[in-house]
Amino acid sequence: MAAPPPPPPPLPTGVPIPSPAAARLHSAPLCSTRQFSAPLGSSLLYSAILGSTRLLFALLGNSRLHSAPLDSTGHCSAPPTAPQLHQSPLSSFRLRPHSAPPGSARLSSCIPSPIPAHRPSVPPITFPLFMAPPISALLRSAPPATLRLLPPPPPTTIGPTMAALRSVKGMVALVTGGASGLGRATAERLVEQGARVVLLDLPSSQGAQLAAELGERCAFAPANVTSAEEVEAALALAKKTFGKLELTVNCAGVGIAVKTYNAKKDKVHELEDFQRVINVNLVGTFNVIRLSARLMSQNTPDPDGHRGLVVNTASVAAFEGQVGQAAYSASKGGIVGMTLPIARDLAPLGIRVVTIAPGLFSTPLLAGLPEKVRNFLGQQVPFPSRLGNPSEYAHLVQALAENPMINGEVVRLDGALRMQP
């Protein structure tokens, strides 16, 4: 009985080899040395998509690259010569050298990259090709007639629901705190862009005068955001006057600057003041959101399923509250914190919720300060080094209304400002 052939030299240290049960890139089984028991076929480009090993082998398990067994010396029993590389997923190893002249060069590729190889002068073998790009430019010679290319996947298309962004023109909006500051700038811009607006502000505000100035596309609803009955009356006015509600912008708010405990004056923060700020800024915002959502849910959804948007106003104080801002920061931090949960609550209805966190803006609160102080505050902003203009806030509101993909987000509008203590 003849002695068995000597084993081939060991593979390089540290190169993992897949088990015979797993690494079936070819139709011929692995031999005891874990080499493929067949020579390479004709000119081809062999490629697999990047992905998990299981997916790779599921796709390529039936590919036929070899057809002949190894001979008694461990060489392939079909012609070609020089050593070649065979690439298994994530690592490569050498096949035994062949004993006949090589054919023309070809590319054989598997993840992670294509590998130069040689082809033998044996009849070509038909196999599936898993690569969409054209291969003729990559081969030195034209692919054989028996090479079969699978049809590429259909091109990705943009569905009708994403064909265009929304427009504020024709929208019906409710703007709280709409008689001054950020709310006024927002109402003015929306009307200018063709929207219809209901201004909600206190009876003592200039809301009625502003509504008259803006014309027939604007109405005034005197109300306190903390009152459910008054907010419902404002929403009823929007429904009666303009037929629906698609956008709510919460700008109503108050602020105070009081230390938790003033040791010099031996005075503690009044609990009533803290509760008032929380009630107006946080509870009032939530009150308007919940009631607006009910009216928005009655809208006919657009092709994207969109029914409405709520834009809230927080502050950078929600993140970097200063001395004396315990109540204000708590109220604005609450608005930031409830943005995502409410967006998730209302997502099944097609209603978005987004919050803007402004920095230092030229609002009536700061307008009363001396010019020197306002200039100093503006210089604290990295860029642009000035106070924000309310029209810039209004511009962002319009952008949020027109981009339906922004949802559950808090957008800082602060010129990269980070408040110091």
NORRA-V263344 format. One record per residue. N is the residue number from 1. RES is the residue in three letters. PHI is phi in radians with two decimals (none if undefined). Layout:
((N,RES,PHI) (N,RES,PHI))
//
This chain:
((1,MET,none) (2,ALA,-1.18) (3,ALA,-1.22) (4,PRO,-1.15) (5,PRO,-1.13) (6,PRO,-1.10) (7,PRO,-1.21) (8,PRO,-1.20) (9,PRO,-1.03) (10,PRO,-1.16) (11,LEU,-1.29) (12,PRO,-0.99) (13,THR,-1.13) (14,GLY,1.49) (15,VAL,-1.68) (16,PRO,-1.23) (17,ILE,-2.01) (18,PRO,-1.15) (19,SER,-1.20) (20,PRO,-1.00) (21,ALA,-1.23) (22,ALA,-1.66) (23,ALA,-1.49) (24,ARG,-1.89) (25,LEU,-1.47) (26,HIS,-2.20) (27,SER,-1.32) (28,ALA,-1.47) (29,PRO,-1.28) (30,LEU,-1.31) (31,CYS,-1.52) (32,SER,-1.14) (33,THR,-1.58) (34,ARG,1.13) (35,GLN,-1.87) (36,PHE,-1.30) (37,SER,-1.57) (38,ALA,-2.78) (39,PRO,-1.44) (40,LEU,-1.23) (41,GLY,-1.50) (42,SER,-1.49) (43,SER,-0.99) (44,LEU,-2.82) (45,LEU,-2.08) (46,TYR,-1.96) (47,SER,-2.49) (48,ALA,-2.21) (49,ILE,-1.21) (50,LEU,-1.14) (51,GLY,2.86) (52,SER,-1.24) (53,THR,-1.09) (54,ARG,-1.09) (55,LEU,-1.13) (56,LEU,-1.04) (57,PHE,-1.24) (58,ALA,-1.12) (59,LEU,-1.34) (60,LEU,-1.86) (61,GLY,-1.03) (62,ASN,-1.84) (63,SER,-1.15) (64,ARG,-2.00) (65,LEU,-1.80) (66,HIS,-2.19) (67,SER,-2.50) (68,ALA,-2.06) (69,PRO,-1.38) (70,LEU,-1.28) (71,ASP,-1.48) (72,SER,-1.15) (73,THR,-1.62) (74,GLY,1.50) (75,HIS,-1.56) (76,CYS,-1.17) (77,SER,-1.55) (78,ALA,-1.97) (79,PRO,-0.85) (80,PRO,-1.02) (81,THR,-1.68) (82,ALA,-0.65) (83,PRO,-1.10) (84,GLN,-2.37) (85,LEU,-1.75) (86,HIS,-2.06) (87,GLN,-1.74) (88,SER,-1.76) (89,PRO,-0.95) (90,LEU,1.28) (91,SER,-2.72) (92,SER,-2.14) (93,PHE,-2.59) (94,ARG,-1.56) (95,LEU,-1.49) (96,ARG,-1.11) (97,PRO,-1.16) (98,HIS,-1.59) (99,SER,-2.09) (100,ALA,-2.46) (101,PRO,-1.01) (102,PRO,-1.34) (103,GLY,-1.49) (104,SER,-1.26) (105,ALA,-1.18) (106,ARG,-2.46) (107,LEU,-1.94) (108,SER,-2.13) (109,SER,-2.33) (110,CYS,-2.52) (111,ILE,-1.11) (112,PRO,-1.62) (113,SER,-2.68) (114,PRO,-1.13) (115,ILE,-2.20) (116,PRO,-1.11) (117,ALA,-2.54) (118,HIS,-2.21) (119,ARG,-1.96) (120,PRO,-1.46) (121,SER,-1.60) (122,VAL,-2.08) (123,PRO,-0.96) (124,PRO,-1.13) (125,ILE,-2.08) (126,THR,-1.34) (127,PHE,-2.67) (128,PRO,-1.32) (129,LEU,-1.93) (130,PHE,-1.87) (131,MET,-2.61) (132,ALA,-1.36) (133,PRO,-1.12) (134,PRO,-1.07) (135,ILE,-1.88) (136,SER,-1.05) (137,ALA,-1.27) (138,LEU,-1.57) (139,LEU,-1.69) (140,ARG,-1.24) (141,SER,-2.16) (142,ALA,-1.12) (143,PRO,-1.14) (144,PRO,-1.12) (145,ALA,-1.12) (146,THR,-1.47) (147,LEU,-1.20) (148,ARG,-1.95) (149,LEU,-1.80) (150,LEU,-1.21) (151,PRO,-1.11) (152,PRO,-1.19) (153,PRO,-1.14) (154,PRO,-1.09) (155,PRO,-1.14) (156,THR,-1.25) (157,THR,-2.10) (158,ILE,-1.59) (159,GLY,-1.20) (160,PRO,-1.12) (161,THR,-1.28) (162,MET,-2.05) (163,ALA,-1.17) (164,ALA,-2.68) (165,LEU,-1.34) (166,ARG,-1.39) (167,SER,-2.37) (168,VAL,-1.31) (169,LYS,-1.06) (170,GLY,1.55) (171,MET,-1.20) (172,VAL,-1.95) (173,ALA,-2.19) (174,LEU,-2.00) (175,VAL,-2.09) (176,THR,-1.50) (177,GLY,1.08) (178,GLY,-1.42) (179,ALA,-1.55) (180,SER,-2.71) (181,GLY,1.04) (182,LEU,-1.10) (183,GLY,-1.14) (184,ARG,-1.12) (185,ALA,-1.05) (186,THR,-1.18) (187,ALA,-1.07) (188,GLU,-1.10) (189,ARG,-1.19) (190,LEU,-1.09) (191,VAL,-1.12) (192,GLU,-1.06) (193,GLN,-1.54) (194,GLY,1.73) (195,ALA,-1.50) (196,ARG,-1.99) (197,VAL,-2.29) (198,VAL,-1.87) (199,LEU,-1.48) (200,LEU,-2.00) (201,ASP,-2.76) (202,LEU,-1.11) (203,PRO,-1.01) (204,SER,-1.43) (205,SER,-1.42) (206,GLN,-1.63) (207,GLY,-1.09) (208,ALA,-1.11) (209,GLN,-1.12) (210,LEU,-1.13) (211,ALA,-1.06) (212,ALA,-1.14) (213,GLU,-1.17) (214,LEU,-1.40) (215,GLY,1.64) (216,GLU,-1.20) (217,ARG,-1.52) (218,CYS,-2.41) (219,ALA,-2.35) (220,PHE,-1.94) (221,ALA,-2.17) (222,PRO,-1.19) (223,ALA,-2.89) (224,ASN,-1.87) (225,VAL,-1.13) (226,THR,-1.45) (227,SER,-1.76) (228,ALA,-1.12) (229,GLU,-1.13) (230,GLU,-1.24) (231,VAL,-1.18) (232,GLU,-1.09) (233,ALA,-1.15) (234,ALA,-1.14) (235,LEU,-1.18) (236,ALA,-1.12) (237,LEU,-1.13) (238,ALA,-1.09) (239,LYS,-1.14) (240,LYS,-1.23) (241,THR,-1.42) (242,PHE,-2.07) (243,GLY,1.56) (244,LYS,-2.98) (245,LEU,-2.48) (246,GLU,-2.08) (247,LEU,-2.50) (248,THR,-2.13) (249,VAL,-2.10) (250,ASN,-1.62) (251,CYS,-2.04) (252,ALA,-1.18) (253,GLY,-3.09) (254,VAL,-2.33) (255,GLY,-2.63) (256,ILE,-2.40) (257,ALA,-2.21) (258,VAL,-2.44) (259,LYS,-1.25) (260,THR,-1.02) (261,TYR,-2.57) (262,ASN,-1.69) (263,ALA,-1.18) (264,LYS,-1.12) (265,LYS,-1.74) (266,ASP,0.87) (267,LYS,-2.27) (268,VAL,-1.67) (269,HIS,-1.10) (270,GLU,-1.18) (271,LEU,-1.14) (272,GLU,-1.11) (273,ASP,-1.16) (274,PHE,-1.07) (275,GLN,-1.13) (276,ARG,-1.13) (277,VAL,-1.12) (278,ILE,-1.11) (279,ASN,-1.16) (280,VAL,-1.31) (281,ASN,-1.28) (282,LEU,-1.64) (283,VAL,-1.16) (284,GLY,-1.08) (285,THR,-1.09) (286,PHE,-1.13) (287,ASN,-1.03) (288,VAL,-1.20) (289,ILE,-1.07) (290,ARG,-1.12) (291,LEU,-1.34) (292,SER,-1.14) (293,ALA,-1.07) (294,ARG,-1.11) (295,LEU,-1.25) (296,MET,-1.09) (297,SER,-1.10) (298,GLN,-1.45) (299,ASN,-1.22) (300,THR,-1.32) (301,PRO,-1.17) (302,ASP,-1.37) (303,PRO,-1.00) (304,ASP,-1.53) (305,GLY,1.45) (306,HIS,-1.43) (307,ARG,-2.07) (308,GLY,-3.13) (309,LEU,-2.48) (310,VAL,-2.03) (311,VAL,-1.96) (312,ASN,-1.79) (313,THR,-2.05) (314,ALA,-1.80) (315,SER,-3.00) (316,VAL,-1.13) (317,ALA,-1.13) (318,ALA,-1.15) (319,PHE,-1.90) (320,GLU,-2.26) (321,GLY,-1.14) (322,GLN,-1.69) (323,VAL,-1.01) (324,GLY,1.50) (325,GLN,-1.89) (326,ALA,-1.01) (327,ALA,-1.20) (328,TYR,-1.12) (329,SER,-1.12) (330,ALA,-1.10) (331,SER,-1.20) (332,LYS,-1.30) (333,GLY,-1.13) (334,GLY,-1.14) (335,ILE,-1.13) (336,VAL,-1.05) (337,GLY,-1.16) (338,MET,-1.62) (339,THR,-1.07) (340,LEU,-1.16) (341,PRO,-1.02) (342,ILE,-1.22) (343,ALA,-1.03) (344,ARG,-1.26) (345,ASP,-1.03) (346,LEU,-1.64) (347,ALA,-0.99) (348,PRO,-1.08) (349,LEU,-1.58) (350,GLY,1.36) (351,ILE,-1.98) (352,ARG,-1.64) (353,VAL,-2.38) (354,VAL,-2.36) (355,THR,-2.11) (356,ILE,-1.83) (357,ALA,-1.97) (358,PRO,-1.27) (359,GLY,-1.62) (360,LEU,-1.53) (361,PHE,-2.11) (362,SER,-1.41) (363,THR,-1.82) (364,PRO,-0.96) (365,LEU,-1.10) (366,LEU,-1.60) (367,ALA,-1.10) (368,GLY,-1.38) (369,LEU,-1.41) (370,PRO,-1.02) (371,GLU,-1.02) (372,LYS,-1.07) (373,VAL,-1.20) (374,ARG,-1.13) (375,ASN,-1.14) (376,PHE,-1.09) (377,LEU,-1.10) (378,GLY,-1.10) (379,GLN,-1.22) (380,GLN,-1.36) (381,VAL,-1.45) (382,PRO,-0.95) (383,PHE,-2.93) (384,PRO,-1.23) (385,SER,-1.41) (386,ARG,-2.87) (387,LEU,-1.27) (388,GLY,-1.23) (389,ASN,-1.67) (390,PRO,-0.93) (391,SER,-1.12) (392,GLU,-1.25) (393,TYR,-1.11) (394,ALA,-1.07) (395,HIS,-1.09) (396,LEU,-1.17) (397,VAL,-1.01) (398,GLN,-1.09) (399,ALA,-1.08) (400,LEU,-1.16) (401,ALA,-1.15) (402,GLU,-1.61) (403,ASN,-1.94) (404,PRO,-1.28) (405,MET,-1.51) (406,ILE,-1.48) (407,ASN,-2.72) (408,GLY,1.18) (409,GLU,-1.99) (410,VAL,-1.97) (411,VAL,-1.87) (412,ARG,-1.39) (413,LEU,-2.19) (414,ASP,-2.50) (415,GLY,1.07) (416,ALA,1.22) (417,LEU,-1.26) (418,ARG,-2.23) (419,MET,-1.15) (420,GLN,-1.59) (421,PRO,-1.00))
//
